[in-house]
Amino acid sequence: MSAARYIRAAATGDTLQRIGMMGALVFVLIWMTPRVSRLDDSANTGDVMSCDTGIKPRKTVKIDQNPAQQFSQEKKAMSSTMVRREMPEFTMEAYDAKTGHFTKVSSADYKGKWAVVCFYPADFTFVCPTEIAAMNAKYDVFQEMGVEILAVSVDSKFSHKRFVETEPILKGLQLTIGADTTQEVSEMFGVLIEEEGVALRGRFLFNPDGICVAQEVQADSVGRNVHEFIRQVEAWQHATKTGEVCPAGWRPGKKTLPVNTDSEKMTGRVGDYITIEEIMS
């Protein structure tokens, strides 16, 4: 090869190399643009985890569709509930505070049992440890009722371990805390706030058939009442066992409504069976 041809070939190779590098750079810039944009949007709008810091409306993702489809989607979202549905199937890492070891939990662990799945927004926050501690304070009561408890947040099992070890109010914790790091379980239960990456305060009671019979979902700033929840469990267990139904505020020892035997007589005449004074006592 002549010197002139060698120089031209080398120049051509350098040019192709430069073109290849430029193409790669353009690809990286295109790939990064939406991610940078999302970070900028988050910084500009002040989007932070809302746990215990105030109530903010959930964002809705707008999709181009005709009005009928949009109405159908909005109606479906508004009516979404876990009640009378089977427990979603899941498996996730967890921290067993009772043993102090990491473990795995799955929906299969709760088949044939009364179970409550309690979601909370995040470790190392403020209302969350009080709720966990309150459930733990009644751990023996739940055990006597045959109710298994699973707490869940999107934090890792390592975060759960450190949270339990450092938070004074959680001393002596006996609960297992699921690590929903993929956020899939929170999404299946309908409590995930996608734009913040946390779960709402959701509590779901399942009967031994794996059907959700009660749920309570709250925003961040107010904790749930464990005494009221125990009352609900007692009422559901009584109704399930006897076939009777429990009026408002029912507690063990109070009147029930024998719809299993007197439904025809009781129709439109509930006041003949129970008074408002008895209900409120």
Phi, psi and omega in degrees: 000135179288160180300320182296316181294323179297317180296317180296319180295319179296318180297318179298318178299317178298320181296315179297322179296317179296320179298318179298318179295320179296319179298318179296320179296317179298319179298315180298317181297317179296318182293324184278335188305309181295330180289317177297319179301318181294321179295319179297317179299319181296318181291321183288326184268354179072029180290115175224166178302127187274357185308116174067012183246007180127165184262128176234145179293145177288144179279146175244138180271119181274129179241135179293113179201166181288160184305323181295317179295319181296317179298320180296317180293318180295319180296319179297317180295320182291330185263006183294129178205153178272342184303133181069015173251158178284152178301128177299147178281132181206159171217135179205160174292158182204167173241121179267102184293334181293320180263340183079018183237158174284153181205186173234147177231153177213163178299332180296335180296340188250007179295136179078011182230156165285134184214148175235130176251117185247113176269143174221155188298311187193153170292162174058034174248210195241303178286325185306310181295333178291323178292315179298316180296323180294318177296321180293326179297335179253020183303315181296325178296314179297322179296319178296327179276357180074033182253123176271144183241131173231116173270149183215136166218175182276001180288162180283165177296331178291319176297317178302315181299311180294321178302311181294321183288332186257336182277114184303324184290347180262010178300132180080017181298136181243006185270161171259135182243117180283144180254093182273063186293335178276349182068007183290322181292316177301321179293318180297326179274356175079021183246002184283130170262097190300318185290343179250345179070030178226167178257151172288172174281093182246132179233125187233125179257127181244139177275175182298343176277000180080016180261134177285121181255345179204144175216151176221125180232127181230161172283187197284324197280348184234130180279163182270161185259113182290330179294317178295323179294318177299319177300317180296319179297314179301318180294316181293321178293322178294313181297320180295321183285321189259336185085354175280165177246154186253123179289177182306134175071014184301140173226159179307132181099345179269169182293142170249177179247115186280064180293341180289342180236331188238029185299323182293314179294327186280340183301117181075004183226037181299327180296344175283343183258331183208144179257163178294330177294321178292323179295319186273354183286000000 
